[in-house]
Amino acid sequence: MIRWLRRSWVCFGLGASLFVLAGCGGGETLGDPPESVVVDLVVALSAPVDGVVTADLRDRADVTLEVGTARGDLWRDMLQHSLDNTRPVYLELEPETRRIQDLELPYVSPAHSVDETAEGAEVQLIYSAAIHFLYLTQPKYQAMLALLQDSVTSGASLVVSEKDQVGIVDVRPDTFSATP
């Protein structure tokens, strides 16, 4: 993180002609801030070592989880379920250590309907009997709404993550399923 902040400060202070020469034009991932949210497939899960399991992910760096507590053991079981059933997981991570701070099992489904309300949007998914809510307060509300609305017309499968008391927090195209 310090490296990223230092690089950002240097790039901010440079004139336009030196911007590219100093490597501030983007495209380099070394200076990017660490990930704090990951949606991916679990491809391997280690046995506990000193109260910690490691989950290998398909497209991202490994993550760790403390076990031995009710929540940690439940999340380990959820990671195992994801592995056994080839289902994506939504993970909130402590960026520097890649330790799991929150875990959700997303819905993988096309959207059936999206109805805008004063607070956001009510969403029905084909493979869920519940009504899901996307609130205007979500930072990427417009982008998530557009994906949901497109799915209604195209039938494209989405990965929709939600949290209790918060509603939908992440929507992305389904790149995890073998079928659309």
C-alpha positions in Angstrom: 0.0 0.0 0.0 2.8 2.4 0.9 4.4 1.6 -2.5 1.1 2.5 -4.3 0.6 5.7 -2.3 4.2 6.8 -2.9 3.9 6.1 -6.6 0.6 8.0 -6.8 2.1 11.0 -5.1 5.1 11.0 -7.4 2.8 10.7 -10.5 0.5 13.4 -9.2 3.4 15.9 -8.9 4.8 15.3 -12.4 4.1 17.4 -15.4 2.3 15.9 -18.4 5.5 15.4 -20.5 7.1 13.4 -17.7 4.0 11.5 -16.7 4.5 8.6 -19.2 8.3 8.6 -18.8 7.9 8.0 -15.1 5.6 5.0 -15.6 2.5 6.7 -14.5 0.4 5.9 -17.5 -1.3 2.8 -16.0 -1.3 -0.7 -17.2 1.2 -1.9 -14.6 -0.3 -3.9 -11.8 2.7 -3.8 -9.4 1.6 -0.4 -8.2 -2.1 -1.1 -8.0 -3.7 -1.1 -4.5 -4.4 -4.6 -3.1 -7.8 -6.2 -3.7 -10.4 -5.9 -1.0 -13.2 -7.7 -2.8 -12.9 -10.9 -4.9 -15.4 -13.0 -6.7 -13.9 -16.2 -7.9 -13.9 -20.0 -7.9 -12.2 -22.0 -5.1 -10.0 -24.6 -6.8 -8.3 -26.1 -3.7 -8.7 -25.8 0.0 -5.9 -26.8 2.4 -6.2 -28.6 5.7 -5.9 -26.3 8.7 -2.3 -25.4 9.7 -2.0 -23.5 13.0 -5.7 -22.6 12.8 -5.6 -21.2 9.3 -6.8 -22.7 6.0 -5.7 -21.5 2.6 -8.0 -21.3 -0.4 -6.5 -21.4 -3.9 -8.6 -19.4 -6.3 -8.9 -19.8 -10.1 -8.1 -16.3 -11.2 -6.7 -14.5 -8.1 -4.0 -15.0 -5.5 -4.6 -17.4 -2.6 -6.6 -16.2 0.4 -6.5 -17.4 4.0 -9.2 -18.0 6.7 -8.9 -18.4 10.4 -10.8 -21.5 11.6 -11.6 -22.8 15.1 -14.5 -20.4 15.7 -18.1 -20.9 14.8 -17.9 -18.4 12.0 -14.5 -19.5 10.7 -15.7 -23.2 10.6 -18.9 -22.2 8.8 -17.0 -20.2 6.2 -14.6 -23.1 5.7 -17.6 -25.3 5.0 -18.9 -22.7 2.6 -15.6 -22.6 0.8 -15.7 -26.4 0.6 -19.2 -26.2 -0.8 -18.0 -23.8 -3.4 -15.2 -26.1 -4.4 -17.4 -29.2 -4.5 -20.0 -27.6 -6.6 -17.9 -25.3 -8.8 -19.8 -22.2 -7.5 -18.2 -18.8 -7.1 -17.7 -17.1 -3.7 -17.8 -13.4 -2.9 -15.0 -12.5 -0.5 -14.2 -9.3 1.3 -10.5 -9.4 2.3 -8.1 -7.6 4.5 -6.0 -6.2 1.5 -2.5 -6.6 3.0 -2.8 -10.1 4.4 -5.6 -11.4 2.1 -7.3 -12.8 5.2 -11.1 -13.3 4.6 -13.2 -10.8 6.5 -16.6 -11.7 5.0 -17.9 -14.4 2.7 -21.1 -14.8 0.7 -22.3 -17.4 -1.7 -23.6 -15.4 -4.7 -26.7 -16.3 -6.8 -25.8 -17.4 -10.4 -28.8 -16.6 -12.5 -30.3 -14.5 -15.3 -32.4 -11.6 -14.0 -36.2 -12.1 -14.5 -37.3 -8.5 -13.8 -35.9 -5.2 -12.6 -38.3 -2.6 -11.2 -36.9 0.8 -10.2 -38.2 2.3 -7.0 -37.5 5.5 -5.1 -34.9 3.6 -3.1 -33.2 1.8 -6.0 -34.4 -1.4 -7.8 -36.3 -4.5 -6.9 -34.7 -7.5 -8.7 -36.1 -10.9 -9.3 -33.7 -13.7 -10.4 -34.8 -16.7 -12.4 -33.2 -19.1 -9.9 -34.4 -17.4 -6.7 -37.8 -17.1 -5.1 -36.8 -14.0 -3.2 -37.0 -10.4 -4.2 -33.5 -8.8 -4.1 -32.8 -5.1 -3.6 -30.2 -2.9 -5.2 -30.1 0.3 -3.3 -29.2 3.7 -4.8 -26.5 4.1 -2.1 -24.4 1.3 -3.6 -21.2 2.9 -5.1 -21.6 1.2 -8.5 -25.4 1.4 -8.6 -25.7 2.4 -12.3 -23.3 -0.2 -13.6 -25.0 -3.0 -11.6 -28.4 -1.8 -12.7 -27.3 -1.8 -16.4 -26.1 -5.4 -16.1 -29.3 -6.5 -14.4 -31.5 -4.8 -17.0 -29.4 -6.2 -19.9 -29.8 -9.7 -18.4 -33.6 -9.3 -18.4 -33.6 -8.8 -22.2 -30.7 -11.0 -23.2 -31.1 -13.9 -20.7 -27.4 -13.7 -19.8 -26.4 -15.3 -16.5 -25.0 -13.1 -13.8 -23.2 -13.6 -10.5 -25.2 -11.5 -7.9 -23.8 -11.1 -4.4 -25.8 -9.6 -1.6 -25.4 -9.0 2.1 -28.0 -9.0 4.8 -29.2 -5.5 5.7 -27.3 -4.1 2.7 -28.8 -5.7 -0.4 -27.0 -6.4 -3.6 -23.4 -5.4 -3.4 -21.9 -6.9 -6.5 -23.2 -7.9 -10.0 -21.0 -9.2 -12.7 -21.3 -11.4 -15.8 -21.1 -15.2 -15.1 -17.7 -16.3 -16.3 -17.8 -19.3 -14.0 -20.5 -21.6 -15.3 -20.1 -23.9 -18.3 -23.6 -22.9 -19.5 -24.8 -19.3 -20.2 
